[in-house]
Amino acid sequence: MPFSTQELMIVAAAREIRDEEIVFVGMRLPITAYGVARLTHAPNAVGLFECGIARYVPAEGMLYTMADPPNQLGAAWTTGLIQIMGQLQRGRVDAGFIGGAEIDRLGNINTSYIGGFADPRVKLPGSGGAADIAAMAKRLIAIMNHERHRLVEKVDYVTSPGYLDGGTSRRDAGLSGGPAAVVTDRAILRPHGPDNELYLASVHPGHSIDEIREHTGWDLKLMPDIGETPPPTTRELAALHIIDKDGFWR
Amino acid sequence: MKDRLIPLGEAIAEHVRHGDSLVMGASLEPDIPFAATHEIIRQAKRDLDIVAPISDASSDMMIGAGCVAQITGAWCGNVSGGLGHNYRRAFEHGMPRSIKVNDHSNFSLGMALMAGAHGMPYAAMRSILGSDILRSNPAFRITENPFSAEAEPIVLVPPLIPDVAILSVQRADRYGNSHHWGNCGLMQEAALAAQRVILLADEIVDAAVIASDPGRVLFPGYLVTAVCHVPAACHPSPMTGCWRRDNAFFHDYHRQSRGREDFLAWLDEWVLGVPDHAAYRAKLGQQLDDLRIMGDAPSVAANYAAE
């Protein structure tokens, strides 16, 4: 069955969710990935939304934001932000999804300032809940467009901490967890080695290692067991088409 | 009980002062009190510190209108469109004036309002460790957890006591008691922390309706300074059981706020050239009617009988 790049990203993101996990879902692409995971390999996953919603069953109907009426109807819990985000700090949250304008070699993400905070060229909207999710979820999955100016050697500003300066620096800062995967429109990167540097782990069908390295702002190294991202299965695509009734991601 | 029902224009005139810190959009994406945003712009309030985890386009409008000196929040933009053009113009080019940003994450702002709400000297947390929010906002302190056997850095968050919290709810009585349902973000902390609370109710109901279900009350009427009856005050944001999100309106705003001149035209059309929210609703006409939630999915009543 044919599939779009975004559908492949959704399925790749869905595969990062394991059954019975508690997951910070976020919006847009990850919310669809959560739906696919629930309908395939993770029927007992729980989705959390920082505005104050917990859900078992994914919402039916188009969501522009996580607080739209379809996400309230049939929720497991509608409550406050602290009740939901406090679960991160309590250590209950297995995985969280975030996006970002810039990510660096060590998985640090910037959504605040391009050009440093004292005299920035561009003011981006800021953290929202991303800094909290990156700091306190057991595994962080970042979703990015794979462009050279987005995957950079070092971000100007760390909104959401990845492995900071590598080595033990994340642990020294008082954090556990960290980025587990970066799902892009060309590939999947994963942390590797003592610095937890992001390596090329999986190449999406139709893309090449050379092309991916060309679109990465650092000297991207290859994971020893590098492979090709398996295309969506019939079952995964069928689940995706149930969630994405209107074909938004097609 | 004190009758607190007054028109919105009066509530903003009396209870919002130049230089005040205002919580607006405490619920994150829904229930954003845009009707108050417009009234603040019409009354040309100045030097405000807008406190909001995310504010959607509400803060961007007030920034463009020159009402804002500071943003204390985690995210400022337009959820449908992405970046906030007025926010960027103000921060990058000082247009129409420069603004200061007090960077937070959603959770750190929640901790600050929680500390304010409960009179805590500060809140302690693990979040934003490792984040440059700790460098760009000097309000936080890193210290060692005094109760931990091993060295463990923690972040101390000072309490936030805003001057005013402006909050939208589905229904209230004229005494300020209200029901809210659906996610509530930081509404409860904001109401408990603020010096004054302005409540915008989609519907004014008999006091007996609110009293019939005290479990649906986020904060009681005695904490409320003024109640205003403003249907669809949240437009274009959604409100559970009442209004769907007007996503096209957010996109149109995003397009029309891209340039300063176009934004000023937008402001004239939708805010300054409209006398009040009733006229704004009339101007929206069918577009607003189409957003009204017509379905029926009521909760089962809870029995509070005493014997």
Interface residues (C-beta under 8 A of the other chain):
Chain A: F49 E50 C51 G52 I53 Y64 T65 M66 A67 D68 P69 Q72 L73 T78 T79 G80 L81 I82 M85 G86 L88 Q89 S112 Y113 F117 P120 R121 V122 K123 L124 P125 G126 S127 G128 G129 A130 A131 D132 A134 A135 M136 Y157 V158 T159 S160 P161 L164 R170 A173 G174 L175
Chain B: S27 L28 E29 P30 P53 I54 G73 A74 W75 C76 G77 V79 S80 G82 L83 G84 Y87 R88 F91 E92 V101 D103 H104 S105 N106 F107 S108 G110 M111 M114 M125 R126 S127 I128 L129 G130 S131 D132 I133 R135 S136 E152 P153 I154 W181 G182 N183 C184 G185 L186 M187 Q188 E189 P238 T240 G241 R244 R245 N247 I293 A297
